[in-house]
Amino acid sequence: MLTMLHGEMGRSELMVVLGLKDEKHFREYYQQAAIQQGLIEMTVPDKPKSRLQKYRLTELGKKLVSK
């Protein structure tokens, strides 16, 4: 997922590039796991359910991708 995340992307965009259709599976196994590990962050952290929510790589995520 980290290599597919370019700039800021929304949940549906990420699901499309990963070829996933199950939102719950994506949220539990990709999105939340990456957030908890500090690899991605929300652009609107105070409103996690915002329709405008997007995700971007953290500095740690960028370092892992560049290796």
N, C-alpha and C positions, 0 to 999 in steps of 0.2 A: 504494500500500500504506500509506503514512504516514497518509493521511486515514481509512483504514479501521481503523487500530490504535487501539483505545480501552482505556486502562488497561493491564492485562497480559493478553496473549492467547497461547494455545498455537499451535503450528504448524498443527495441524488446523483450529483456529478461523480462523486467517488464510487458509488455503487455501480454506475454505468461502466466506468473505466476498469473496474475490477470484475465486471461480469456477474454481479450479484443481484438477486431479486428479493431476497428475504431481508426486510429492514431490521427485524429483531436480531437475526444472526449477524448482520453487519455491525449493528450497534454493540452487541455483547462481545464478539470475537475480534473485531477490528478497531472500531472507533474508541470504545471505552478502554480497551487494553492499551492502545497507543497513547491515550490521554493519561492514564494512570502511570505509564512508564516515562512520561515526560517527553514523548516524541512528537506529539502534535498538540496544538492548543486551539481553543475556540476564539473567534474574533469578537464575540459578544459574550464573555464569560458570565456576566451577571444575569443573562437571560438565555439559559441553555436550550429552551424550547422555542426560541425566536425563529420565525420563518426566514429571517435574514441571516441566520447563523451560518458561518463558514468555518473552515478549519485550515490551519497552516502549520508548516513544520516549525518546531522550536529549534534553538541552536543545537541541541543534542541530536535532534532528528536530522538536521542538515549535515552534521558531522558524520553520522552513520551512512547517509546516502552518498557522501563524497568519497567514502573509502573504496 
